[in-house]
Amino acid sequence: MIVELVLIPVEDEEPRHTLLFEMPSVPLAGDCLMISRIGQSGSAEFIVSRTCWTLDYPEAESTHHAGESIVGTTSSVTVECEFVAGPYSSEEHKSVAMSGAA
C-alpha cells in the first residue's frame, strides 16, 4: 500500500515535506516512524498524529441485482506526522524538532 507522509515541523505550521512510502499497513496515531537515508548519519523521527483516507464510491446504478454489492475503493492514504527528537536522530533533525518544542 502506498502511504503519503505529511511532515509538519511545528504546530499550525504548513507541512514542510511529503514523502511516499510502500508500507504493509497504515500507521496509527501515536506510532513512531523512523526514517533513515543511505549515507546520512542519524535518522528522522516522527509521531503519527492522524490518518486521512480519500475514498471513491461509484455512482449508484439505477438498477442492481439482488445480492449484488457496490464496493468503493481507496484513492489515497495520507498520514500526518509531527517532528520529534529521538536517540538516533540526526543533528539537523534534532534542531528542527527542538525548534517546535520551544
Contacts in CASP RR format, 6 or more apart in sequence:
PFRMAT RR
TARGET T0000
AUTHOR 0000-0000-0000
METHOD contacts of the structure
MODEL  1
MIVELVLIPVEDEEPRHTLLFEMPSVPLAGDCLMISRIGQSGSAEFIVSR
TCWTLDYPEAESTHHAGESIVGTTSSVTVECEFVAGPYSSEEHKSVAMSG
AA
1 22 0 8 1.000
1 23 0 8 1.000
1 24 0 8 1.000
1 25 0 8 1.000
1 26 0 8 1.000
1 77 0 8 1.000
2 20 0 8 1.000
2 21 0 8 1.000
2 22 0 8 1.000
2 23 0 8 1.000
2 76 0 8 1.000
2 77 0 8 1.000
3 20 0 8 1.000
3 21 0 8 1.000
3 22 0 8 1.000
3 23 0 8 1.000
3 26 0 8 1.000
3 27 0 8 1.000
3 77 0 8 1.000
3 78 0 8 1.000
3 79 0 8 1.000
4 18 0 8 1.000
4 19 0 8 1.000
4 20 0 8 1.000
4 76 0 8 1.000
4 77 0 8 1.000
4 78 0 8 1.000
4 79 0 8 1.000
5 18 0 8 1.000
5 19 0 8 1.000
5 20 0 8 1.000
5 21 0 8 1.000
5 33 0 8 1.000
5 46 0 8 1.000
5 78 0 8 1.000
5 79 0 8 1.000
5 81 0 8 1.000
6 15 0 8 1.000
6 17 0 8 1.000
6 18 0 8 1.000
6 78 0 8 1.000
6 79 0 8 1.000
6 80 0 8 1.000
6 81 0 8 1.000
7 15 0 8 1.000
7 16 0 8 1.000
7 17 0 8 1.000
7 18 0 8 1.000
7 19 0 8 1.000
7 46 0 8 1.000
7 81 0 8 1.000
7 83 0 8 1.000
8 14 0 8 1.000
8 15 0 8 1.000
8 16 0 8 1.000
8 49 0 8 1.000
8 80 0 8 1.000
8 81 0 8 1.000
8 82 0 8 1.000
8 83 0 8 1.000
9 16 0 8 1.000
9 82 0 8 1.000
9 83 0 8 1.000
9 96 0 8 1.000
9 97 0 8 1.000
9 99 0 8 1.000
9 100 0 8 1.000
10 83 0 8 1.000
10 99 0 8 1.000
10 100 0 8 1.000
11 82 0 8 1.000
11 100 0 8 1.000
15 80 0 8 1.000
16 96 0 8 1.000
19 35 0 8 1.000
26 51 0 8 1.000
26 77 0 8 1.000
26 79 0 8 1.000
27 33 0 8 1.000
27 48 0 8 1.000
27 51 0 8 1.000
27 79 0 8 1.000
28 48 0 8 1.000
28 51 0 8 1.000
29 48 0 8 1.000
29 49 0 8 1.000
29 50 0 8 1.000
29 51 0 8 1.000
30 47 0 8 1.000
30 48 0 8 1.000
30 49 0 8 1.000
31 47 0 8 1.000
31 48 0 8 1.000
32 45 0 8 1.000
32 46 0 8 1.000
32 47 0 8 1.000
32 48 0 8 1.000
32 84 0 8 1.000
33 45 0 8 1.000
33 46 0 8 1.000
33 47 0 8 1.000
33 48 0 8 1.000
33 81 0 8 1.000
34 43 0 8 1.000
34 44 0 8 1.000
34 45 0 8 1.000
34 88 0 8 1.000
35 43 0 8 1.000
35 44 0 8 1.000
35 45 0 8 1.000
35 46 0 8 1.000
36 42 0 8 1.000
36 43 0 8 1.000
36 44 0 8 1.000
40 90 0 8 1.000
41 90 0 8 1.000
42 88 0 8 1.000
42 89 0 8 1.000
42 90 0 8 1.000
42 93 0 8 1.000
43 88 0 8 1.000
43 89 0 8 1.000
43 90 0 8 1.000
43 93 0 8 1.000
44 83 0 8 1.000
44 89 0 8 1.000
44 90 0 8 1.000
44 93 0 8 1.000
45 83 0 8 1.000
45 84 0 8 1.000
45 85 0 8 1.000
45 86 0 8 1.000
45 88 0 8 1.000
45 89 0 8 1.000
45 93 0 8 1.000
45 97 0 8 1.000
46 81 0 8 1.000
46 82 0 8 1.000
46 83 0 8 1.000
46 84 0 8 1.000
47 81 0 8 1.000
47 82 0 8 1.000
47 84 0 8 1.000
48 79 0 8 1.000
48 80 0 8 1.000
48 81 0 8 1.000
49 80 0 8 1.000
49 81 0 8 1.000
49 82 0 8 1.000
50 79 0 8 1.000
50 80 0 8 1.000
51 77 0 8 1.000
51 78 0 8 1.000
51 79 0 8 1.000
51 80 0 8 1.000
52 77 0 8 1.000
52 78 0 8 1.000
52 79 0 8 1.000
52 80 0 8 1.000
53 74 0 8 1.000
53 76 0 8 1.000
53 77 0 8 1.000
54 74 0 8 1.000
54 75 0 8 1.000
54 76 0 8 1.000
54 77 0 8 1.000
54 78 0 8 1.000
55 72 0 8 1.000
55 73 0 8 1.000
55 74 0 8 1.000
55 75 0 8 1.000
56 72 0 8 1.000
56 73 0 8 1.000
56 74 0 8 1.000
56 75 0 8 1.000
57 70 0 8 1.000
57 72 0 8 1.000
58 70 0 8 1.000
58 72 0 8 1.000
60 70 0 8 1.000
61 70 0 8 1.000
64 70 0 8 1.000
83 93 0 8 1.000
83 96 0 8 1.000
83 97 0 8 1.000
83 100 0 8 1.000
84 97 0 8 1.000
85 93 0 8 1.000
85 94 0 8 1.000
85 97 0 8 1.000
85 98 0 8 1.000
85 101 0 8 1.000
86 94 0 8 1.000
86 97 0 8 1.000
89 97 0 8 1.000
END
